Amino acid sequence: MSYRPCPCKSWGTCSGYKYYEPGEVAGAFCRNQVIWMIDEVLTLDAGEWPSENRETGYTNIDPDIRTEPRPHTPRALIMTVRGELERRIACTKGDGRTLVEQIRNGQEKALTTAARQALGYCCGRDIRVETYPHWLHKRDNNPHKNGLHAQT
């Protein structure tokens, strides 16, 4: 497995992928990866990861050959990735519940402000230690975000 960085360039133009390996999202979640994981991973039992469901092209498969998916990823990695996403969602409380509900209802292109804020908090690198209220305050008071920085 090789790492495929998500093609995120900006919030509105990222196309993402249809499938991610656990190692591709470990440690850094982009917007599309969070949406995909909420829709695909959080609906499964703990320790499971969705299969890619790719066609192989083989037509004459020996019936004695094992055809069910094999776990290529250590369960610990899956649990770490899933656990970090669940923790980030839980930190956002009602906003996170709204985010999950809207994504599961296919509304990821028209998220409410609360859901967009929760999604923003869930994105990012490493383990997030900053509280959601502090993150929102810092984000809302960023002069670069609001176009208030001094021109030189």
Summary of the structure (lengths in Angstrom):
residues: 152
radius of gyration: 18.3
end to end distance: 46.3
largest distance: 71.3
contacts: 336
relative contact order: 0.12
helix: 41%
strand: 3%
